[in-house]
Amino acid sequence: MRKRIPVFLVVSIAIAFIASCGGSGHHTTTQNEVPVVLSISDPEQLNSVGVLSFDLQITGACLLTSSDASATSCSGAQNLLPNGAVTVQLQNLQNGGESDVLATTEVPADTYTAVLLTFGTSTAAINVDPGTTDNDTVTPTPDSCTAAATPTVCELSPVVNPTSVTVPFTNPAALTAGQPVNIAISFDVADSLVEATAGSTNTFTIDPSFTVSENTTAGADGNLLDVNNVMGTVTNVGTGTFTVTDSATGQPVTITTGNNTTFNGFTSCTTNNLACVAANQNVSVNYGVSDTSPLVQTATSVTENGGINFGQGFEGTVIQTGATPMVLVTYVPAGNTQGVSVGQTLTLVPPSTSAGYSVATPAGQTLPSGVSFAGAGDLVDGQNVLIDSTGIATAGGVSTTTADQIVLEPTEFNGTVSALNSPNFTVNGLNNFYLDNNIQNVNFETGTQTTYGGSVSTTGYNGLTVGDQANLNGFLFNGGVGQSPVVYGENVYDNGQSGDLERKAK
C-alpha cells in the first residue's frame, strides 16, 4: 500500500503585468534590473508522521523565458541563487506566514514564463512508531531504523525524485526595472514525503510538492517581506549594519538597524543599540525586506541568546524525558566547534540548578502563573530548546552532551482545535511523535502576546472553530502529573479547513 501520495505540482500564481507601476515614486533606479528576494516556507498541513527536522538541498533556482522554457538546469537562465546551492531546514517554517530568505539578487527586466528548481539531497528525522521499521532507498545501503516497544527517532535520507521541476506561470510575468519582487517557494513537506508501506515497514522518498508565487505589493508596514525568528551567529558588525549567518540556510544576511530596532537580552550592554552587537554572539533577529530598489533588510528586533557561548550552542528538540533525557539537534549555528550536526540524537545531561534554565520570552511578556522551566522535571517531549554545551562525549556509540544552560524557545506544531474555552483552547489531532509519547492534547493559552494569521488574521480568537486545522507556535510547558502540556501561545495560523488527521492517499 502506498500512502500520502504527493499532490500533483500546483502553481497558484496570479501575476499581473506591472509596467504601469513603474511610476510609484519610491523606485529611482534607471538600470534595467529587477531586485528579487527569493523566499521559502512550508505550508504544513496535518500529517500523521512526526517529522522533527527536514533539510532539503536546493541546487538551482532560476527564471525562464520562452526561449529557454525547456531547460533542465539553471545554466544560462536568470539565476536566483547567486551564491550557489542552499540547504534549508524547513521544519520551523510551517505556514504561509513564516518565511526565510534563500537569496537576494537582481535579474534583467523581462517577461518570464516559468521557474525552474533543481534539488539535491534531503535528510529527515522521523518518529518511528513502536513495532515498525522506517527506511529510505539510498544506495547501496538504505538507512533503516526499527522501534521496539517504545518509539524512536530515526534520521533518514529520502531520495529526491524528480530532481528537476519546471513550474510555469499561469500568465507570463512581466518584471519591470526597479520594481522589487518576492519570488516565494511554498514547499509542502507533508505532501512531498511519500511513504510506501509493506506490513510493518515504511519506506520514504521525496516527490517535491510545492507552489511558487510572485508578489510586488508591500504590506501595511511597507515591507515586501517580513522574516521572523532567524537564529544565527554574528560574523561582522559595520556602520549601521551587522551580518548574521542564518542557521536555517547557512547563508550570510546583512541587516540594517534603525531608530525603531529594539535590542533585547543584552544584559552586559545598556545602550540598547547596535553598539551592543558584537562578532561571535548568538542572536535571534526579526527583520523586514524593503519594497525599495535596492533592497534593504532592516531589523525590527535583535535578541541576544544569553548564556550561549560562541562555539558551544545548538538548538534541538526534546525527544525523551525522565532519568535519561535526549535531544535531537535541529539547528547548528555557524562557528560551532563540538562537531554536532542536524539530525543527531544526543543524551542530555541537564543543568543541576535552576540558574541553568531560562525562557526566551520577548521583552515585555510575562509568563502565566502555574508554569515553570527551572529543572529537568520541567522538560517535555517536543520542547524546542537552545543548549549551551560544555562538551560532547561518545562511548559505546552513544553521544552525550553536558549542558550548563538550557533556554526554552517557542515550539511549532500542527493540530486540530478540539474545544474552545475563551480565551484559551484545546488542541488534539497531533502527529505520531506526540501520540507515541502519551501526549494526546495540548492546552493552548492565548493573551495579548498572541498573533493570528491565515483565515483568522482579522477575526483573531473569535474566528476559531472546533475542527479547524492550525499551525501553532508558543512556549511548551509541563502541565503536571497526569495533565496535558500547556502552551503559552505566541502565534496561531488557522488553515481555514476542518477535518480529521489522516494519512493522505490517492
C-alpha positions in Angstrom: 0.0 0.0 0.0 1.3 3.5 -0.9 0.3 6.3 1.5 0.4 10.1 1.3 1.0 10.2 -2.4 2.0 13.8 -3.0 -0.4 16.2 -4.6 0.5 17.0 -8.2 2.5 20.2 -8.5 0.2 23.1 -8.5 1.0 26.7 -9.3 -1.0 29.2 -7.5 0.3 32.4 -9.1 -1.6 35.5 -10.0 0.8 37.7 -11.8 -0.3 40.9 -13.3 1.7 42.9 -15.8 3.3 45.6 -13.7 4.8 48.0 -16.2 2.3 50.7 -15.2 3.5 50.6 -11.6 6.9 52.0 -12.5 5.9 55.5 -11.6 5.1 54.7 -7.9 7.7 57.2 -6.8 9.8 55.2 -4.5 11.9 53.4 -7.1 14.6 55.6 -8.7 16.9 53.2 -10.4 17.5 53.7 -14.1 19.2 50.4 -14.7 17.4 47.6 -16.4 17.4 45.4 -13.3 14.7 43.9 -11.1 15.5 43.5 -7.4 14.5 40.0 -6.3 14.2 38.3 -2.9 13.8 34.6 -3.1 12.0 33.2 0.0 10.8 29.7 1.1 8.1 28.4 3.6 6.4 25.2 4.4 2.5 25.4 4.4 2.5 22.3 6.7 -0.9 20.6 6.8 -1.8 17.9 9.3 0.3 14.7 8.8 0.3 11.6 11.0 4.1 11.2 10.7 6.2 13.2 13.1 8.9 14.9 11.1 11.2 16.6 13.7 13.7 18.0 11.2 13.8 18.2 7.4 16.8 19.5 5.4 16.5 20.0 1.6 19.3 21.0 -0.7 18.1 23.3 -3.5 20.9 23.2 -6.1 19.3 25.7 -8.5 16.5 28.2 -8.8 16.0 30.4 -11.9 13.5 32.3 -14.0 12.9 31.0 -17.5 11.8 33.0 -20.6 10.0 31.4 -23.5 13.3 30.9 -25.3 14.7 28.6 -22.6 11.5 27.0 -21.4 12.9 23.5 -22.0 15.9 24.0 -19.7 16.7 21.3 -17.1 19.4 23.3 -15.4 19.9 26.9 -14.5 22.9 27.4 -16.8 22.2 30.4 -19.0 18.9 31.2 -17.3 18.2 34.0 -14.8 19.8 32.6 -11.7 18.1 33.4 -8.3 20.8 31.7 -6.2 23.9 33.8 -6.9 25.9 32.1 -4.1 25.1 28.6 -5.3 23.3 25.7 -3.7 21.4 26.2 -0.4 20.5 23.6 2.1 17.4 24.8 4.1 15.9 23.4 7.3 12.2 23.6 6.7 10.7 22.3 9.9 10.3 25.7 11.6 8.8 27.4 8.6 5.5 25.6 8.8 2.9 28.1 7.5 2.4 30.6 4.8 3.0 33.4 7.2 6.5 32.3 8.1 9.3 32.5 5.5 13.0 32.6 5.3 15.2 34.2 2.7 17.3 32.0 0.4 18.9 34.9 -1.5 18.5 38.4 -2.7 19.7 39.2 -6.2 18.8 41.1 -9.4 17.6 39.8 -12.8 17.1 41.7 -16.1 13.7 43.2 -16.7 11.9 40.8 -19.0 8.9 38.6 -19.4 9.3 35.2 -17.7 7.2 32.2 -18.3 8.3 29.7 -15.6 10.5 29.0 -12.6 13.0 26.1 -12.6 14.0 24.4 -9.4 16.6 21.7 -9.0 17.1 19.6 -5.9 20.0 17.6 -4.4 19.9 15.6 -1.2 17.5 15.6 1.7 17.6 14.4 5.3 14.7 13.9 7.6 14.5 12.9 11.3 11.2 10.9 11.6 9.4 9.5 14.6 9.2 5.7 14.3 6.2 4.0 15.8 6.7 1.1 18.2 7.0 -2.2 16.4 7.7 -0.7 13.0 10.7 -0.1 10.7 11.3 3.1 8.7 13.8 3.2 5.9 14.8 5.0 2.7 16.1 3.9 -0.7 19.6 5.3 -0.6 22.0 3.0 -2.5 23.9 0.9 -2.0 22.8 0.6 1.7 19.5 2.2 2.7 19.2 3.9 6.1 16.9 1.9 8.4 15.6 2.2 11.9 13.4 -0.1 13.9 11.5 0.7 17.1 10.8 -2.0 19.6 8.3 -1.4 22.5 9.0 2.4 22.6 9.2 4.9 19.8 12.5 6.2 18.4 13.6 9.0 16.2 15.5 7.9 13.0 17.5 10.0 10.6 16.8 9.1 7.0 18.0 10.4 3.7 14.9 10.1 1.4 15.9 10.1 -2.3 14.5 13.1 -4.1 12.9 12.2 -7.4 12.4 14.1 -9.7 15.4 16.4 -9.1 14.4 19.0 -11.6 10.9 20.6 -11.8 9.8 23.4 -14.0 6.7 25.4 -12.8 5.1 27.5 -15.5 3.4 30.8 -14.5 -0.3 30.9 -15.1 0.4 34.1 -17.1 3.8 35.4 -18.3 5.4 37.5 -15.6 6.5 40.9 -16.9 9.1 42.1 -14.4 9.8 45.8 -14.5 13.2 47.5 -13.9 13.4 48.9 -10.4 10.2 47.3 -9.1 11.1 44.8 -6.3 9.6 41.3 -6.4 9.4 38.5 -4.0 9.5 35.0 -5.6 8.1 32.7 -2.9 8.6 29.0 -2.8 6.0 27.2 -0.7 7.4 23.7 -0.3 5.0 21.2 1.3 6.9 18.7 3.3 3.8 16.7 4.3 2.8 16.1 0.7 6.3 15.6 -0.6 7.1 12.9 1.9 6.0 9.7 0.1 5.5 6.6 2.3 5.2 3.1 0.8 4.1 0.6 3.5 4.5 -3.1 3.4 3.5 -4.8 6.6 5.3 -3.0 9.5 7.9 -1.5 7.2 7.6 2.1 5.9 9.9 3.3 3.1 10.2 7.0 2.4 11.1 9.0 -0.7 10.7 12.7 -1.6 8.5 13.7 -4.6 8.7 17.5 -4.5 5.3 19.2 -4.0 5.3 23.0 -4.0 3.8 26.1 -5.4 5.6 29.3 -6.4 4.1 32.8 -6.2 5.2 36.3 -7.1 4.5 39.4 -5.1 5.3 43.1 -5.8 2.9 44.6 -3.2 4.2 45.8 0.1 2.4 45.0 3.3 0.9 47.5 5.8 4.4 48.0 7.3 5.9 49.0 4.0 7.9 45.8 3.7 7.8 43.4 0.7 8.5 40.5 3.1 8.8 40.0 6.8 11.1 37.4 8.3 10.9 36.3 11.9 13.0 34.2 14.3 16.2 34.0 12.3 18.8 32.5 14.7 22.5 32.6 13.9 25.9 33.8 14.7 27.1 37.4 14.2 30.1 37.4 11.8 30.6 41.1 11.3 29.5 44.5 12.6 29.7 47.5 10.4 28.4 51.1 10.4 24.7 50.8 10.9 24.7 47.1 9.8 25.7 43.7 11.0 25.9 40.3 9.3 24.5 37.1 10.8 24.8 33.6 9.3 21.3 32.2 9.3 21.3 28.7 10.9 18.3 27.6 8.8 20.0 28.2 5.5 23.7 28.7 6.2 23.5 32.0 4.3 25.0 35.3 5.4 22.4 38.0 5.9 23.4 41.7 6.2 20.9 43.6 8.2 20.5 47.3 8.8 19.4 48.7 12.1 17.5 51.9 12.8 15.7 54.1 15.3 12.8 51.6 15.5 15.0 48.5 16.1 14.7 47.0 19.6 17.6 45.3 21.3 16.7 42.6 23.9 18.7 40.3 26.2 22.0 42.2 26.0 22.5 42.1 29.8 26.1 43.3 29.6 25.1 46.3 27.4 22.8 49.2 28.4 22.9 51.4 25.2 20.2 49.4 23.5 21.5 50.0 20.1 23.9 48.5 17.5 26.8 49.1 19.9 25.6 46.0 21.9 26.1 43.7 18.9 29.4 42.0 18.5 31.0 39.3 16.4 30.5 35.7 17.6 27.3 36.5 19.5 24.4 34.1 19.1 21.3 36.2 18.3 17.7 35.9 17.1 16.6 38.5 14.6 13.2 39.7 13.2 13.6 41.8 10.0 11.8 43.2 7.0 12.8 43.3 3.4 12.1 46.7 2.0 9.9 47.5 -1.1 12.7 49.6 -2.5 15.5 49.4 -5.1 18.0 48.4 -3.9 16.5 46.0 -1.4 17.3 46.8 2.3 16.9 44.3 5.2 16.1 46.2 8.4 15.8 44.6 11.8 12.7 45.2 13.9 14.3 43.4 16.8 17.6 41.8 17.8 17.8 39.4 20.8 21.0 38.0 22.2 20.6 34.4 23.3 22.2 34.9 26.6 24.3 32.2 28.2 25.1 30.6 24.9 28.8 30.8 24.4 30.3 31.0 20.9 31.1 27.6 19.5 29.1 25.7 22.2 25.5 26.4 21.3 23.0 24.5 19.2 19.2 24.2 19.0 17.3 20.9 19.5 14.0 19.2 20.2 13.5 17.2 23.4 12.6 13.6 22.3 12.9 11.8 25.7 12.4 12.9 29.3 12.8 11.2 32.6 16.0 9.8 34.1 17.8 9.9 30.7 16.7 13.0 28.7 17.5 13.1 25.0 17.5 15.8 22.3 17.5 15.9 18.6 19.8 18.5 17.0 17.8 20.8 14.7 20.0 23.9 14.2 23.8 24.3 14.5 24.9 28.0 14.5 28.0 28.9 12.5 31.2 28.5 14.4 30.1 25.5 16.5 33.3 23.6 17.5 31.8 20.5 19.0 31.1 18.5 15.9 27.3 18.2 16.3 25.1 18.0 13.2 21.4 18.5 12.4 19.6 15.2 12.8 22.0 13.9 15.5 20.5 12.4 18.7 22.2 13.2 21.9 21.7 12.1 25.5 21.4 15.2 27.6 23.0 15.9 31.0 20.9 18.9 32.0 22.0 21.7 34.4 21.7 20.7 38.1 20.4 24.1 39.4 17.6 26.4 38.4 20.2 29.0 37.3 20.8 26.9 34.2 17.3 27.3 32.9 15.6 30.2 31.3 12.7 31.1 28.9 13.3 33.2 25.8 10.1 35.3 26.1 10.3 38.6 24.2 10.7 41.8 26.2 7.5 42.8 27.9 6.0 39.4 28.1 5.1 37.8 31.4 4.6 34.1 31.7 1.3 33.0 33.2 1.3 31.7 36.8 1.5 27.9 37.3 4.1 27.2 34.6 7.8 26.5 35.3 11.0 25.9 33.5 13.6 25.5 36.2 14.7 21.9 36.3 15.0 18.6 34.5 11.5 17.7 35.7 10.1 20.6 33.5 11.3 19.0 30.3 8.5 17.9 27.9 8.7 15.9 24.7 8.6 18.3 21.8 10.1 21.3 23.5 12.3 23.5 21.4 15.5 24.3 23.4 18.7 26.2 22.9 21.6 24.4 24.6 24.9 25.7 25.7 27.0 22.5 25.7 30.2 22.3 27.7 31.3 19.2 25.8 30.3 16.1 23.8 31.4 12.6 24.9 30.9 9.5 22.9 31.1 6.0 24.4 29.6 2.7 23.1 28.1 4.5 20.1 26.1 6.9 22.4 26.9 10.6 22.3 26.2 12.7 25.4 26.1 16.5 25.8 26.5 18.2 29.1 24.6 21.5 29.3 25.3 24.4 31.6 22.4 26.5 30.1 19.1 25.4 28.5 16.9 28.2 27.0 13.3 27.3 26.2 12.4 28.6 22.8 8.9 28.5 21.1 7.8 25.2 19.7 6.0 24.9 16.4 3.4 22.2 15.8 0.2 21.4 14.0 -3.1 20.2 15.4 -6.9 20.4 15.4 -8.9 22.8 17.6 -10.9 20.4 19.7 -12.5 22.7 22.3 -12.9 26.5 22.9 -12.7 27.9 26.4 -12.2 31.6 25.9 -9.5 32.9 25.8 -7.9 29.5 25.6 -8.5 26.4 23.5 -7.5 22.7 23.4 -5.7 21.1 20.5 -5.7 17.4 19.5 -5.0 15.6 16.2 -1.3 15.7 17.0 1.2 13.7 14.9 2.6 10.3 16.0 5.6 11.8 17.8 3.3 13.3 20.4 0.8 10.4 20.4 3.6 7.9 20.9 4.9 9.9 23.9 1.4 9.9 25.5 0.6 13.5 24.6 -3.0 13.4 23.2 -3.9 17.0 23.8 -2.3 20.4 24.4 -3.8 23.3 26.3 -3.1 26.5 24.3 -3.3 29.7 26.3 -3.7 33.0 24.4 -3.2 36.5 25.5 -2.2 40.0 24.4 1.1 38.4 23.1 -0.8 36.1 20.6 -0.9 36.9 17.0 -3.3 35.4 14.4 -2.9 34.6 10.7 -4.4 32.6 7.9 -8.2 32.5 7.9 -8.4 34.3 11.4 -5.9 37.1 10.6 -8.7 39.7 11.0 -11.0 37.9 13.4 -8.5 36.5 15.9 -9.7 34.2 18.6 -13.4 34.8 17.7 -12.8 33.3 14.2 -11.6 29.9 15.6 -14.0 27.0 15.1 -13.8 23.5 16.6 -12.4 21.2 13.9 -10.1 23.9 12.4 -6.7 22.7 11.5 -4.0 25.1 12.6 -0.3 25.7 12.8 0.6 26.8 16.4 3.6 28.4 18.0 4.4 29.0 21.6 6.3 28.0 24.7 5.6 24.4 25.7 5.4 23.7 29.4 4.9 20.6 31.5 1.3 20.6 32.7 2.0 18.4 35.7 1.5 14.7 36.5 -1.5 13.3 34.5 -2.1 16.7 32.9 -1.8 17.8 29.3 1.1 20.1 28.4 0.4 23.9 28.4 1.5 26.2 25.5 1.9 29.9 26.2 0.7 30.9 22.8 2.7 33.2 20.5 1.1 32.5 17.1 -2.0 30.9 15.7 -2.1 30.3 11.9 -5.5 28.8 11.0 -5.5 26.9 7.7 -9.3 27.6 7.3 -10.3 24.0 7.0 -11.7 21.3 9.2 -11.1 17.6 9.1 -9.6 14.6 11.0 -6.0 13.7 11.0 -5.4 11.0 8.4 -2.7 9.9 6.1 -3.1 11.3 2.6 -3.9 8.8 0.0 -4.8 8.8 -3.7 
